[in-house]
Amino acid sequence: MQRKYFIPFGEAPSQSIDYLLGIIYDARAVTLRLTEGISKEELHWQYAEGWNTVGALLSHIISCGHFFRIQFVEKRKLSNEEETTWLPGLKMGKYITELITDQPIEYYVEKMTEGTALLTKGVMQLSEKQFHERRKGYSEETGCNLAWVLYHLAEDEVHHRGQISLIRKLYKHLQPKTA
């Protein structure tokens, strides 16, 4: 996925949607570039027990995208099957060991691509009014709107991408030096 240095306007029902989807797309392009070609060993390496792995963080990014789409775009709760699928990546913590798999980077890229396509499709079907309306969530006092949800989704990915970068540096630093 190539970065787009120009966010087009007029493709979505609202320029706000164009802008926020452009930010999400760019955050994803940089995440994919950062993890391109990573080995399975490095993807699932854990600095210490209980620490995140690159794969666990990618699972979190994937799960957040699905959760936000289902909860805020489709306006429904996760089904039992969706909860089983997305809860470990969404919550992490006690689920870290479940998120350390033997999957290659291509698996995560495919899941991220699928999730972004579903999110984009769902958001593009909304009217400007639906996009801006108040939804329950995050603040009992004010609720939130989809603009904030999409901003937060991009912000969360960028935050975790920083963690991925740090884990990758630790991994490389701790590898035996070869002559």
C-alpha positions as CSV (number, residue, x, y, z in Angstrom):
1,M,0.0,0.0,0.0
2,Q,1.5,3.3,-1.1
3,R,1.1,6.5,1.0
4,K,-1.1,9.1,-0.7
5,Y,0.2,12.6,-0.1
6,F,-3.0,14.1,-1.4
7,I,-6.3,13.5,0.3
8,P,-9.1,13.8,-2.4
9,F,-12.3,15.5,-1.4
10,G,-15.7,15.0,-3.0
11,E,-15.6,11.1,-3.0
12,A,-17.6,10.7,0.2
13,P,-20.9,12.1,1.4
14,S,-19.0,14.6,3.5
15,Q,-15.5,16.3,3.3
16,S,-15.1,15.2,6.9
17,I,-15.4,11.6,5.9
18,D,-12.9,12.1,3.0
19,Y,-10.5,13.7,5.5
20,L,-10.7,11.1,8.2
21,L,-10.6,8.1,5.8
22,G,-7.5,9.8,4.3
23,I,-5.9,9.9,7.7
24,I,-6.8,6.2,8.4
25,Y,-5.5,5.2,5.0
26,D,-2.2,7.0,5.6
27,A,-1.8,5.6,9.1
28,R,-2.3,2.1,7.6
29,A,0.1,2.6,4.8
30,V,2.9,3.6,7.2
31,T,2.1,0.7,9.5
32,L,2.4,-1.7,6.6
33,R,5.7,-0.2,5.5
34,L,7.0,-0.5,9.1
35,T,6.2,-4.2,9.2
36,E,7.0,-5.1,5.6
37,G,9.0,-8.3,5.3
38,I,9.2,-8.9,9.1
39,S,10.0,-12.6,9.9
40,K,7.7,-14.8,11.9
41,E,10.3,-15.0,14.6
42,E,10.4,-11.2,15.0
43,L,6.7,-10.8,14.6
44,H,6.0,-13.1,17.6
45,W,9.1,-12.3,19.7
46,Q,8.3,-11.2,23.2
47,Y,10.8,-9.0,25.1
48,A,9.6,-10.4,28.5
49,E,6.6,-12.4,29.7
50,G,3.4,-10.4,29.4
51,W,4.9,-7.9,26.9
52,N,3.1,-7.2,23.6
53,T,4.5,-8.6,20.4
54,V,4.4,-7.0,17.0
55,G,1.8,-9.6,16.0
56,A,-0.3,-8.9,19.1
57,L,-0.3,-5.2,18.4
58,L,-1.3,-5.9,14.8
59,S,-4.1,-8.1,16.1
60,H,-5.2,-5.2,18.3
61,I,-5.2,-2.8,15.4
62,I,-7.3,-5.2,13.3
63,S,-9.7,-5.9,16.2
64,C,-10.2,-2.2,16.9
65,G,-11.2,-1.6,13.3
66,H,-13.8,-4.3,13.4
67,F,-15.1,-3.3,16.8
68,F,-15.5,0.4,15.8
69,R,-17.2,-0.5,12.5
70,I,-19.6,-2.9,14.2
71,Q,-20.3,-0.7,17.3
72,F,-20.4,2.8,15.7
73,V,-21.0,2.4,12.0
74,E,-23.4,-0.6,12.0
75,K,-24.7,0.5,15.5
76,R,-24.9,-3.0,16.9
77,K,-23.2,-5.1,19.5
78,L,-20.7,-7.8,18.6
79,S,-22.3,-11.2,18.0
80,N,-21.1,-14.1,20.1
81,E,-18.9,-15.2,17.2
82,E,-17.5,-11.7,16.6
83,E,-16.8,-11.4,20.3
84,T,-14.8,-14.6,20.3
85,T,-12.9,-13.5,17.3
86,W,-12.2,-9.8,18.2
87,L,-12.2,-9.7,22.0
88,P,-8.6,-11.1,22.5
89,G,-7.1,-8.5,20.2
90,L,-9.3,-5.7,21.5
91,K,-8.5,-6.3,25.2
92,M,-5.0,-7.8,24.9
93,G,-3.7,-8.1,28.5
94,K,-4.6,-11.6,29.7
95,Y,-5.1,-12.6,26.1
96,I,-1.5,-11.9,25.0
97,T,-0.6,-15.6,24.9
98,E,-3.5,-16.3,22.5
99,L,-2.3,-13.5,20.2
100,I,1.2,-15.1,19.9
101,T,0.6,-17.3,16.9
102,D,2.8,-18.7,14.1
103,Q,1.1,-16.6,11.5
104,P,3.3,-14.8,8.9
105,I,3.0,-11.1,8.2
106,E,1.0,-11.8,5.1
107,Y,-1.9,-13.0,7.4
108,Y,-2.0,-9.7,9.3
109,V,-1.7,-7.6,6.1
110,E,-4.7,-9.5,4.7
111,K,-6.7,-9.0,7.8
112,M,-5.9,-5.3,8.0
113,T,-6.8,-4.9,4.3
114,E,-10.1,-6.7,4.7
115,G,-10.9,-4.7,7.9
116,T,-10.1,-1.3,6.2
117,A,-12.2,-2.2,3.2
118,L,-15.2,-3.1,5.4
119,L,-14.9,0.1,7.4
120,T,-14.5,2.2,4.3
121,K,-17.6,0.6,2.7
122,G,-19.7,1.1,5.8
123,V,-18.7,4.7,6.3
124,M,-19.2,5.6,2.7
125,Q,-22.8,4.4,2.9
126,L,-23.6,6.9,5.6
127,S,-25.1,10.3,5.0
128,E,-23.4,13.4,6.3
129,K,-26.1,13.7,9.0
130,Q,-25.6,10.1,10.1
131,F,-21.8,10.7,10.2
132,H,-22.1,13.7,12.5
133,E,-24.9,12.4,14.8
134,R,-24.3,11.8,18.5
135,R,-23.8,8.1,19.4
136,K,-23.6,6.6,22.8
137,G,-20.1,5.8,23.9
138,Y,-17.0,7.0,25.6
139,S,-18.6,9.9,27.4
140,E,-21.9,9.5,29.2
141,E,-22.1,13.3,29.2
142,T,-21.5,14.0,25.5
143,G,-21.4,10.7,23.8
144,C,-19.3,10.7,20.6
145,N,-19.7,11.0,16.9
146,L,-18.2,9.0,14.1
147,A,-15.7,11.8,13.3
148,W,-14.2,11.3,16.8
149,V,-14.4,7.5,16.4
150,L,-12.4,7.5,13.1
151,Y,-9.9,10.0,14.5
152,H,-9.4,7.8,17.6
153,L,-9.0,4.7,15.4
154,A,-6.2,6.4,13.5
155,E,-4.7,7.8,16.7
156,D,-4.7,4.4,18.3
157,E,-3.0,2.8,15.3
158,V,-0.2,5.4,15.3
159,H,0.3,5.0,19.0
160,H,0.7,1.2,18.7
161,R,2.9,1.7,15.7
162,G,5.3,3.5,18.0
163,Q,5.3,0.4,20.3
164,I,5.9,-1.8,17.2
165,S,8.9,0.3,16.3
166,L,10.3,0.1,19.8
167,I,9.8,-3.7,20.0
168,R,11.5,-4.1,16.6
169,K,14.5,-2.0,17.9
170,L,14.7,-4.1,21.0
171,Y,14.6,-7.3,19.0
172,K,17.4,-6.2,16.7
173,H,19.5,-4.9,19.6
174,L,19.2,-8.2,21.5
175,Q,20.1,-10.4,18.6
176,P,23.6,-12.0,18.6
177,K,26.1,-10.0,16.7
178,T,27.6,-11.8,13.8
179,A,31.0,-11.0,12.5
